[in-house]
Structure formats: C-alpha cells, structure tokens
Amino acid sequence: MGSVPESVPAVRVFIAGGSYAGLSAAVNLLDLGNGLSPRMSNEPYAHHPSVPKVNFEITIADERDGYYHLIGSPLALADADYAKKAWVRFQDIPGLQLPNVKFVQGSVSSVDCAAKTATVIDGTTKEAVTHPYDYFVTATGLRRVWPVVPQALTQKQYLVEAETQIKALDNAKDGVVVVGGGAVGIEMAAELKHVKPHLKVTLVHSRDRLMSSEPLPDDCRDKALEMVKETGVEVLLDHRLASSTKVDSPDGSSKYEVQFTNGHKMTASVVIMALSNSTSTASYLPSSATDPEGYVKIVSNMSFEPNSVPNASSHFCAGDVAKWSGIKRCGAAMHGGHYIAHNIHQSVLQQQDPRHEPRFQHLQEIPPMIGLAVGKNAVAYSPDGGLSSGPEVMQAYFRDDLGWAICWEYMQLGGRKPEVKLQEAAA
Ligand SMILES: Cc1cc2nc3c(=O)[nH]c(=O)nc-3n(C[C@H](O)[C@H](O)[C@H](O)COP(=O)(O)OP(=O)(O)OC[C@H]3O[C@@H](n4cnc5c(N)ncnc54)[C@H](O)[C@@H]3O)c2cc1C
C-alpha cells in the first residue's frame, strides 16, 4: 500500500466502535486515502486528479480490546475452540497495524459536535481523554445482555467468561431452556444442540410462531421451526415465562424451576434469556442526534440529520445503532461502514477543492431479509431471493464458522488483497 507524503494535511477521523460498521469504515478509508478503490466497492473509484491521496489519521475507540465476531456468539459460548477464534485483539489484526491507525481501548462518554471533540474513559486508567477530530463515525451498535453476548472487555476475561459458561452447559444434566424464539434464541438453541447433542435443549416462545416480532413471512417462520426441531431442540410455543427460580438440588448442582403463565412448569440446569431487549449505546451523543429510543437519526448519505447537531455533515453513523429500515444485520453494518468511508472522502475532496461536487453514496431503504443459522442448516429470506434453506444455504451464508471467515475476508482484516490492486492496475 503506498504511503502519503508527509506534507499533506492530516484528516482526523474518529471511529467509535471497532466492529463490523466501524472497521469497514476504517479499511475503506485507508484504501481511499492511498488512492485505491475502496475494497468493498464493486466498481473502481475515480480519484480526483489533483487530490490523489488523503492523509487520513484514524482513531478507533472500543470498549473491548479486540474485534469480536458477534454473529458467532451462539457458538462461542458453547464451544471452547471456537471461542478462541471469535475474539481477535486489535493489536493482532494484521491489516490495521499501520502508522495512521490508532486504537484506544475505552468507552466513548461524550461528544461535543460543535467543538468536534470526543471524550473517552480509558479502559485501564479510567481517566477521561479528549480527542479532537474532523469527522466522527458512530458505530457502537446495541448493548445486549449476557449470555447473548459476552460482557468482558478484554480477550483474557472473555475466555474465562466463555469457559465458565461452556462448563455450566456441559454439566446441565437437567437440560437448558432458551427463552425467546427470535432469531438470536433460535440460533443459540440450535447451535447448543448441534455442538452438545447429549444436552436436552428446549426453546420456549411466548407466541404461536417463532420470530414473531421480525417482519418476515410466515413460511420463513415455519421453515425455521421445522429446522430447529430437526436439530433435536424441543420447541414450546405459546409459553410465556412467568418466573425462573434457582432451587436447591440434592447434589448441589445448578437447578432452576421455570414456570409459564399457562401453568406449565419445568426444571432446567441453565436458563438462557435470549429476549430482544437490546438498547442503544449512543447515549454519549447529544440527545438531539437520536430518536426517543436512542437510535441515531441519519439521512441517506449516512450523516446525521441536518441541524440535529452542530456540524451534522461531519458526523456519520452506520450499523445497528443507526435509525434505518431493515432487520439489524452485520451485512448492513459493513455496507454502511463502506458508504461512510466513501462519503467522508467525497466531503474531504470538496474541502480541498471547492469546485468538486461531492458524489455521495446513498443508502437505500432495506427490506426485511434474514440469514439464520440453524445447526447444520440455514434459512434465508429476502424479497428478491425468496425463501431458501438447507446445508448449501448454510455454506453460502456462514460456511463452517458462523460467518467468521466471510466477515474477516470481506473486510480484508488480514491485509488488503493483492489481486484487487492487480485488477486496478489492469483497468
Ligand atoms: C447472538 C447474535 C447472533 C446474530 N446473528 C446474526 C446473523 O446470523 N447474521 C447477521 O447478519 N446478523 C446477526 N446478528 C446481528 C449482528 O451481529 C449485528 O447486526 C452487528 O453486530 C451490528 O454491527 P455493528 O458494527 O453496528 O455493532 P456491534 O457489532 O454491536 O459492534 C459495536 C462495537 O462498539 C463497541 N462499543 C459499544 N459502545 C461503546 C462505547 N460507548 N465506546 C466505545 N465502544 C463502544 C462494542 O464494544 C462493539 O465492539 C446477530 C446478533 C447477535 C447478538
């Protein structure tokens, strides 16, 4: 990758959140800064003849000390080998070890959009450090509870957390109850049964169909039910949880009494709450930037809504925390990160050459679509592709590692692929 001459003024981009959306913004910005086409673009990028390169200085702040493949959670919290793979410390991501990329481990606590500064509480020292920026990217996703996602902030703590959970599951002689038959609950129950076939796994859902709150057609919900049952998971529909109480067991092992509002009772060694009670992480932004639920209000070029904050056009948001149509998905988060990089670059070109008319990428409305891993199979639905399912769908959407390699390769975190450069050279 070519380096930028030192005399070019630096453009400071501060990215809050180093996962699918944030890292996608970073890697595509690196490409654009180096005069290359963004790696996620289907078409070659026409660079400005008098601004062929931009000296981007990228700061990525994350509460975690690494990139965590969130999609892999159902497997990471069931299989120790996979758990090791699912979290890669930022310092171990080869494609991001560059002089113009800095990682800050800490929690973004406030942003002054007028002054263009972001304050981060350092994860180790707990001190507040203020970072000036030219462009700000919000990519902090949603906050989700344990054990849907690990709560640890370092790889070391996370491996302990995962191991403890895996041991508890191994010893679950009274079985495991997964509460919540949305996409996350289905994947958690199916993955658990797939990895530990000896376990009795029960998925309970309050409504008469799985994925009842996702805007999906009934045949997709029915296919998901058929496939989750095929894995050996027992499914209880129309079962709303009333209580789950820890009770004494004669041998001291973990035991819960689970009661439902329809009067049904059962016991389990482990109860996993997989209810969709995720909340926004964007409380560090001025409240004018978000809707009442905390989602960031953006326009189609992914910048903050005009006038919602000072300098709205220098503030961008992608991923789960953005207020946009569609089921929250990692593909949409990466796509959004790519568009933000493109649009920041266009905005920089305009600053450096006022005659430049920015050609922004605009996010389209996203119809409901899903790819759901269910043990050895997957179910996929989109309005264009319709419903499909089976092992070949699993291969296409997730391969054999719940999409870890697909995401890693798409973002080219191992380093930008040489063949992309060759294509450009030939073009
Ligand atoms: C169990 C599970 C299974 C899923 N399966 C699928 C699937 O099969 N397919 C699919 O497409 N999608 C799936 N999803 C959804 C997908 O994971 C999300 O859409 C995706 O993670 C969104 O990416 P993001 O970059 O916006 O946010 P995230 O991946 O949530 O990343 C946000 C990052 O910001 C950091 N952060 C948060 N707050 C702060 C702060 N204040 N300061 C600094 N850093 C902060 C976090 O530590 C995190 O690293 C699944 C989700 C879950 C929970």
The ligand as a Tripos MOL2 file, in Angstrom:
@<TRIPOS>MOLECULE
LIG
   53    58     1     0     0
SMALL
NO_CHARGES

@<TRIPOS>ATOM
      1 C1        -26.3410  -13.6980   19.0260 C.3       1 LIG1
      2 C2        -26.4390  -12.8800   17.7670 C.ar      1 LIG1
      3 C3        -26.4610  -13.5110   16.5450 C.ar      1 LIG1
      4 C4        -26.5310  -12.7500   15.3670 C.ar      1 LIG1
      5 N1        -26.5560  -13.4000   14.1640 N.ar      1 LIG1
      6 C5        -26.5600  -12.6780   13.0200 C.ar      1 LIG1
      7 C6        -26.5280  -13.3250   11.7530 C.ar      1 LIG1
      8 O1        -26.5370  -14.5430   11.6690 O.2       1 LIG1
      9 N2        -26.4780  -12.5440   10.6380 N.ar      1 LIG1
     10 C7        -26.4780  -11.1640   10.6910 C.ar      1 LIG1
     11 O2        -26.4020  -10.5020    9.6570 O.2       1 LIG1
     12 N3        -26.5340  -10.5260   11.8860 N.ar      1 LIG1
     13 C8        -26.5810  -11.2500   13.0370 C.ar      1 LIG1
     14 N4        -26.6330  -10.6010   14.2410 N.ar      1 LIG1
     15 C9        -26.7010   -9.1270   14.2460 C.3       1 LIG1
     16 C10       -25.3070   -8.5270   14.0380 C.3       1 LIG1
     17 O3        -24.4380   -9.0920   14.9780 O.3       1 LIG1
     18 C11       -25.3590   -7.0130   14.1760 C.3       1 LIG1
     19 O4        -26.2340   -6.5080   13.1760 O.3       1 LIG1
     20 C12       -23.9690   -6.4050   14.0240 C.3       1 LIG1
     21 O5        -23.1370   -6.8450   15.0820 O.3       1 LIG1
     22 C13       -24.0100   -4.8820   14.0090 C.3       1 LIG1
     23 O6        -22.7130   -4.4000   13.8590 O.3       1 LIG1
     24 P1        -22.2510   -3.0070   14.4670 P.3       1 LIG1
     25 O7        -20.8600   -2.8020   13.9770 O.co2     1 LIG1
     26 O8        -23.2760   -1.9670   14.1920 O.co2     1 LIG1
     27 O9        -22.2860   -3.1860   16.0510 O.3       1 LIG1
     28 P2        -21.5760   -4.2440   17.0200 P.3       1 LIG1
     29 O10       -21.1840   -5.4760   16.3120 O.co2     1 LIG1
     30 O11       -22.5000   -4.3800   18.1850 O.co2     1 LIG1
     31 O12       -20.2450   -3.5080   17.4810 O.3       1 LIG1
     32 C14       -20.2670   -2.3450   18.2410 C.3       1 LIG1
     33 C15       -18.8930   -2.1240   18.8680 C.3       1 LIG1
     34 O13       -18.9300   -0.8890   19.5800 O.3       1 LIG1
     35 C16       -18.3440   -1.0640   20.8620 C.3       1 LIG1
     36 N5        -18.9480   -0.0670   21.7780 N.ar      1 LIG1
     37 C17       -20.2060   -0.0130   22.2440 C.ar      1 LIG1
     38 N6        -20.3950    1.0960   22.9950 N.ar      1 LIG1
     39 C18       -19.2080    1.7640   23.0010 C.ar      1 LIG1
     40 C19       -18.7620    2.9820   23.5760 C.ar      1 LIG1
     41 N7        -19.5560    3.7860   24.2870 N.pl3     1 LIG1
     42 N8        -17.4680    3.3350   23.4090 N.ar      1 LIG1
     43 C20       -16.6260    2.5670   22.6770 C.ar      1 LIG1
     44 N9        -17.0150    1.4130   22.0800 N.ar      1 LIG1
     45 C21       -18.2870    1.0120   22.2320 C.ar      1 LIG1
     46 C22       -18.6180   -2.5120   21.2260 C.3       1 LIG1
     47 O14       -17.6570   -2.9820   22.1730 O.3       1 LIG1
     48 C23       -18.5170   -3.2060   19.8720 C.3       1 LIG1
     49 O15       -17.2070   -3.6540   19.5960 O.3       1 LIG1
     50 C24       -26.5870  -11.3390   15.4310 C.ar      1 LIG1
     51 C25       -26.5740  -10.7000   16.6680 C.ar      1 LIG1
     52 C26       -26.4990  -11.4660   17.8350 C.ar      1 LIG1
     53 C27       -26.4830  -10.7610   19.1660 C.3       1 LIG1
@<TRIPOS>BOND
     1     1     2 1
     2     2     3 ar
     3     2    52 ar
     4     3     4 ar
     5     4     5 ar
     6     4    50 ar
     7     5     6 ar
     8     6     7 ar
     9     6    13 1
    10     7     8 2
    11     7     9 ar
    12     9    10 ar
    13    10    11 2
    14    10    12 ar
    15    12    13 ar
    16    13    14 ar
    17    14    15 1
    18    14    50 ar
    19    15    16 1
    20    16    17 1
    21    16    18 1
    22    18    19 1
    23    18    20 1
    24    20    21 1
    25    20    22 1
    26    22    23 1
    27    23    24 1
    28    24    25 2
    29    24    26 1
    30    24    27 1
    31    27    28 1
    32    28    29 2
    33    28    30 1
    34    28    31 1
    35    31    32 1
    36    32    33 1
    37    33    34 1
    38    33    48 1
    39    34    35 1
    40    35    36 1
    41    35    46 1
    42    36    37 ar
    43    36    45 ar
    44    37    38 ar
    45    38    39 ar
    46    39    40 ar
    47    39    45 ar
    48    40    41 1
    49    40    42 ar
    50    42    43 ar
    51    43    44 ar
    52    44    45 ar
    53    46    47 1
    54    46    48 1
    55    48    49 1
    56    50    51 ar
    57    51    52 ar
    58    52    53 1
@<TRIPOS>SUBSTRUCTURE
     1 LIG1         1 GROUP 0 **** ****
